[in-house]
Amino acid sequence: MITIEPAKKQHVEGIVRVCSEGYRQTYRETYSTEYMERVIREFYDYERIEKELKVSQEWGGWFVAIDDGQVIGAGAGGLTADHVGEIFVLYMDPVRRGEGVGTELLEAITAQQKEFGAMEQWVSVAKGNEKGIPFYEAKGFICIDEKKSYATTEEEAYTSLRYKRSI
């Protein structure tokens, strides 16, 4: 049975694995290996994730999907302004995609953001991300804008699409 719950210290290694593998699988055809590994080193580092277990309105902590004691999905968000939530990260174990678990994680993060007072929710999705774009659009997100992706160099010029929905 799959459960969605706030992450604890024993889940950190699983979050690192799921997010790193999910990121590589999602972007292997659109980003360079150098870029992917740079982002993974920065965001999916064990020590960083361990510190991010602490919950605040700006960072709602990590939520995990657990099946038979294993982390199969992870996500996090927070408020970026009054009444404005953001999905910062949401990844599934690549072999577990399509089971509805990402939807359950999104619902948990959204419920938390509503408790924090959010009335709208944003997410950045890489242009060309054929896994994320249909997922978020199916959840009612509408593309509003695009911007340069985080941590890109002048030579890379990767683009993120900014999506928004009311919650």
C-alpha positions as CSV (number, residue, x, y, z in Angstrom):
1,M,0.0,0.0,0.0
2,I,1.3,3.4,-1.0
3,T,1.3,6.2,1.6
4,I,2.0,9.9,1.3
5,E,3.6,11.5,4.4
6,P,6.0,14.2,5.5
7,A,9.6,13.0,5.1
8,K,11.7,12.0,8.0
9,K,15.5,11.4,8.3
10,Q,15.2,7.8,7.2
11,H,13.7,9.0,3.9
12,V,16.6,11.3,2.9
13,E,18.6,8.6,1.0
14,G,15.4,7.6,-0.9
15,I,14.7,11.3,-1.8
16,V,18.2,11.7,-3.1
17,R,17.8,8.6,-5.2
18,V,14.3,9.3,-6.6
19,C,15.1,13.0,-7.4
20,S,18.5,12.3,-9.0
21,E,17.2,9.4,-11.1
22,G,14.0,11.2,-12.0
23,Y,15.9,14.3,-13.0
24,R,18.2,12.3,-15.2
25,Q,15.4,10.4,-16.8
26,T,13.3,13.5,-17.4
27,Y,16.0,15.6,-18.9
28,R,18.5,13.2,-20.6
29,E,17.3,14.3,-24.0
30,T,17.0,18.0,-23.4
31,Y,19.9,19.0,-21.1
32,S,23.6,18.3,-21.2
33,T,25.0,15.8,-18.8
34,E,27.2,18.5,-17.3
35,Y,24.1,20.7,-16.6
36,M,22.1,17.8,-15.1
37,E,24.9,16.7,-12.8
38,R,25.5,20.3,-11.7
39,V,21.8,20.7,-10.7
40,I,21.7,17.3,-9.0
41,R,24.8,18.1,-6.9
42,E,23.3,21.4,-5.8
43,F,19.7,20.3,-5.0
44,Y,19.7,16.6,-4.4
45,D,22.6,16.4,-1.9
46,Y,22.1,14.3,1.2
47,E,23.1,17.1,3.7
48,R,20.9,19.7,1.9
49,I,17.8,17.4,1.9
50,E,18.4,16.5,5.5
51,K,18.3,20.2,6.4
52,E,15.2,20.7,4.3
53,L,13.1,18.3,6.4
54,K,12.3,21.4,8.6
55,V,9.0,22.9,7.7
56,S,8.2,26.6,7.3
57,Q,5.8,28.5,5.1
58,E,8.6,29.4,2.6
59,W,9.7,25.7,2.4
60,G,7.0,23.2,3.4
61,G,9.5,20.4,3.9
62,W,9.6,17.2,1.8
63,F,6.6,14.9,1.2
64,V,7.4,11.3,0.2
65,A,5.4,8.5,-1.4
66,I,6.3,5.2,0.4
67,D,5.6,1.7,-0.9
68,D,6.8,-1.3,1.1
69,G,9.3,0.9,3.0
70,Q,10.8,2.4,-0.2
71,V,10.6,6.0,-1.3
72,I,9.0,5.9,-4.8
73,G,8.3,9.6,-5.1
74,A,9.2,13.0,-3.5
75,G,8.0,16.5,-3.7
76,A,8.2,19.9,-2.0
77,G,6.9,23.4,-2.2
78,G,6.3,26.5,-0.2
79,L,5.0,30.1,-0.3
80,T,6.8,32.6,-2.4
81,A,4.5,35.6,-1.4
82,D,1.3,36.1,0.5
83,H,-1.3,33.7,-0.9
84,V,1.1,32.4,-3.5
85,G,2.3,28.8,-3.5
86,E,5.0,27.2,-5.6
87,I,5.8,23.6,-6.4
88,F,9.6,23.5,-6.2
89,V,10.2,19.8,-6.9
90,L,8.2,16.7,-7.7
91,Y,9.8,13.5,-9.0
92,M,8.8,9.8,-9.2
93,D,11.0,6.8,-9.4
94,P,11.1,6.4,-13.2
95,V,9.8,2.9,-13.1
96,R,6.8,4.0,-11.0
97,R,5.5,6.8,-13.2
98,G,1.9,6.6,-14.3
99,E,0.5,5.1,-11.2
100,G,-1.2,8.3,-9.9
101,V,1.3,8.8,-7.1
102,G,2.6,12.1,-8.5
103,T,-1.0,13.3,-8.3
104,E,-1.2,12.3,-4.6
105,L,2.1,14.1,-3.8
106,L,0.8,17.2,-5.6
107,E,-2.4,17.0,-3.6
108,A,-0.5,16.8,-0.3
109,I,1.7,19.8,-1.2
110,T,-1.4,21.7,-2.3
111,A,-3.3,21.0,0.9
112,Q,-0.3,22.2,2.9
113,Q,-0.1,25.4,0.9
114,K,-3.8,26.0,1.3
115,E,-3.3,25.7,5.1
116,F,-0.6,28.3,4.7
117,G,-3.1,30.6,3.0
118,A,-2.2,30.1,-0.7
119,M,-4.9,30.9,-3.2
120,E,-2.8,30.3,-6.3
121,Q,0.0,27.9,-7.2
122,W,2.9,28.2,-9.6
123,V,5.4,25.7,-11.0
124,S,8.3,26.0,-13.4
125,V,8.6,23.2,-16.0
126,A,11.5,22.9,-18.5
127,K,10.5,23.7,-22.1
128,G,10.4,20.3,-23.8
129,N,9.7,18.3,-20.6
130,E,7.2,15.9,-22.1
131,K,6.5,14.3,-18.8
132,G,5.9,17.4,-16.6
133,I,4.0,19.6,-19.1
134,P,1.1,17.2,-19.7
135,F,1.0,16.3,-16.0
136,Y,0.6,19.9,-14.8
137,E,-1.7,20.9,-17.6
138,A,-4.0,18.0,-16.7
139,K,-4.1,19.4,-13.2
140,G,-5.3,22.8,-14.4
141,F,-2.1,24.7,-14.6
142,I,-1.9,27.3,-17.5
143,C,1.3,28.5,-19.0
144,I,1.8,32.2,-18.3
145,D,5.4,33.0,-19.2
146,E,8.8,31.6,-19.9
147,K,12.2,32.4,-18.4
148,K,15.8,31.3,-18.5
149,S,16.2,28.0,-16.5
150,Y,18.0,28.1,-13.2
151,A,21.8,27.7,-13.2
152,T,22.1,27.9,-17.0
153,T,25.3,29.4,-18.4
154,E,25.4,31.8,-21.3
155,E,26.2,28.9,-23.6
156,E,23.3,26.7,-22.4
157,A,20.3,29.0,-22.7
158,Y,17.7,26.5,-21.3
159,T,14.2,27.8,-20.9
160,S,11.5,27.1,-18.2
161,L,7.8,27.6,-18.7
162,R,6.0,29.2,-15.8
163,Y,2.6,27.7,-15.0
164,K,-0.1,28.9,-12.7
165,R,-3.5,27.7,-11.3
166,S,-6.0,28.8,-8.7
167,I,-6.3,26.6,-5.6
